[in-house]
Amino acid sequence: MRALHWLVTLAAAALLAACGSPAPRPPDATSTISQPPLASEKGREVALYALGLLDTGYRFGGKNPDAGLDCSGMVAYIYRQAAGVPVRGSAADIARDGRPVAREQLRPGDLVFFNTRNSPFSHVGIYIGDERFVHAPSSNGRVRIDRLADRYYAARFEAGRTYFD
């Protein structure tokens, strides 16, 4: 199990290192193609830490990996451990305290919010780049990676938020 976490963390580090490299600029300076901003150091730490918790069990109200995590508990735990940033409350509380970020401008470590219970901001995950996020869904009972473009999440995506500069 530790070997799997180590392998995932190593692969994530390689992926996030690529996120930190600026894309080559086209020769035409008038190009309208916008590149997402580079990940912050704290954001990269948060994304890597989140990847290390893949396959952790789900538990409603869970706030640490030993007992199990729910979505807001996972975010609060990771932000505190990886970045020293205090994040508290429900997914809606966390959304209220974060700074809005357009979907196209999401960076690793930013938060993505969904309406999964017919209630605004009822689910939260940590964006890791390439339209993917880590979250603790109650279905399947494990921390996992999903894509923003997946039919279920695309239909329920509400907003992105950041706690970083």
C-alpha positions in Angstrom: 0.0 0.0 0.0 2.8 2.4 0.9 4.5 1.6 -2.4 1.3 2.5 -4.3 1.1 5.9 -2.5 4.8 6.5 -3.2 4.3 5.7 -6.9 1.2 7.9 -7.1 3.0 10.8 -5.4 6.0 10.4 -7.7 3.7 10.5 -10.8 1.9 13.5 -9.4 5.2 15.3 -8.8 6.1 14.8 -12.5 2.7 16.0 -13.6 2.7 19.0 -11.4 6.3 19.9 -12.4 5.0 20.1 -16.0 2.2 22.4 -14.7 4.9 24.7 -13.4 6.6 25.1 -16.7 5.4 27.9 -18.9 4.0 26.8 -22.3 6.0 28.1 -25.3 4.5 31.4 -26.6 3.4 31.6 -30.2 5.5 33.9 -32.3 2.4 36.1 -32.9 2.1 38.4 -29.9 -1.5 39.3 -30.8 -2.6 35.7 -30.2 -5.8 35.5 -28.1 -5.0 32.1 -26.7 -5.0 32.4 -22.9 -2.9 30.1 -20.8 -4.0 29.2 -17.3 -1.8 30.8 -14.6 1.1 28.7 -13.2 0.4 26.8 -10.0 1.5 28.5 -6.7 3.9 26.6 -4.5 1.2 26.1 -1.8 -1.2 24.9 -4.5 1.2 22.3 -5.8 1.8 21.1 -2.2 -2.0 20.8 -1.7 -2.4 18.9 -4.9 0.4 16.5 -4.1 -0.9 15.9 -0.6 -4.4 15.2 -2.0 -2.9 12.6 -4.3 -1.3 10.9 -1.4 -4.7 10.3 0.2 -6.2 8.5 -2.8 -8.2 5.4 -1.8 -8.7 6.7 1.8 -12.1 5.6 3.1 -15.2 7.9 3.1 -16.9 8.8 6.3 -19.7 11.4 6.7 -18.3 14.1 9.0 -14.8 12.6 8.7 -12.0 15.0 9.3 -8.8 12.8 9.3 -7.7 9.9 7.1 -7.5 7.4 9.9 -11.2 7.7 10.7 -12.3 8.5 7.1 -12.9 11.7 5.3 -15.9 13.5 3.8 -15.4 16.2 1.1 -15.1 19.2 3.4 -13.1 17.3 6.0 -10.7 16.2 3.3 -10.2 19.8 2.1 -9.7 21.1 5.6 -7.3 18.4 6.5 -5.2 18.8 3.4 -5.1 22.6 3.5 -4.0 22.5 7.1 -1.3 19.8 6.7 0.1 20.8 3.3 -0.2 24.6 3.3 -0.9 25.6 6.9 -4.1 27.3 5.7 -7.1 27.0 8.1 -10.3 26.0 6.2 -13.4 25.2 8.2 -17.0 24.2 7.9 -19.2 22.7 5.2 -18.5 22.9 1.5 -20.7 25.9 1.3 -18.7 27.6 4.1 -15.5 26.9 2.4 -16.8 28.3 -0.9 -18.0 31.5 0.8 -14.5 32.1 2.2 -12.6 31.5 -1.0 -11.8 33.9 -3.8 -13.7 33.2 -7.1 -11.7 31.7 -9.9 -13.0 31.1 -13.5 -13.0 27.5 -14.5 -10.4 28.3 -17.3 -8.1 29.8 -14.7 -8.1 27.0 -12.1 -4.6 26.0 -10.9 -3.6 22.9 -8.9 -4.7 23.3 -5.3 -7.7 25.4 -6.1 -11.1 24.2 -5.0 -14.0 23.1 -7.3 -17.6 23.1 -6.1 -20.6 21.1 -7.2 -24.4 21.0 -6.5 -24.7 17.3 -5.8 -27.6 17.2 -3.3 -29.9 19.7 -4.9 -28.3 22.3 -2.7 -25.7 24.9 -3.8 -22.1 24.2 -3.0 -22.9 20.8 -1.4 -19.7 19.1 -2.6 -16.0 20.2 -2.9 -12.9 18.8 -4.4 -9.2 19.8 -5.0 -8.3 20.7 -8.5 -5.0 18.9 -9.6 -4.8 20.1 -13.2 -5.7 18.8 -16.6 -9.5 19.2 -15.8 -9.1 16.6 -13.0 -9.9 16.9 -9.2 -9.5 14.8 -6.1 -12.5 14.4 -3.9 -14.2 12.3 -1.2 -17.5 11.3 -2.7 -20.0 9.2 -0.6 -20.5 7.0 -3.6 -17.9 4.2 -3.9 -16.7 5.2 -0.4 -13.1 6.2 -1.3 -11.1 9.4 -2.1 -10.6 9.3 -5.9 -9.8 11.4 -9.0 -12.6 12.4 -11.4 -12.8 14.8 -14.4 -14.7 18.1 -14.5 -15.9 17.0 -18.0 -17.5 13.8 -16.7 -21.2 14.0 -17.4 -22.2 13.9 -13.7 -19.8 16.6 -12.6 -20.1 18.8 -15.7 -23.8 19.1 -15.1 -23.3 19.9 -11.4 -20.2 22.2 -11.5 -20.9 25.5 -9.8 -17.6 27.4 -9.2 -13.9 27.4 -8.5 -12.4 29.1 -5.5 -8.8 29.8 -4.4 -7.2 30.5 -1.1 -3.8 31.3 -2.6 -2.2 34.3 -4.3 
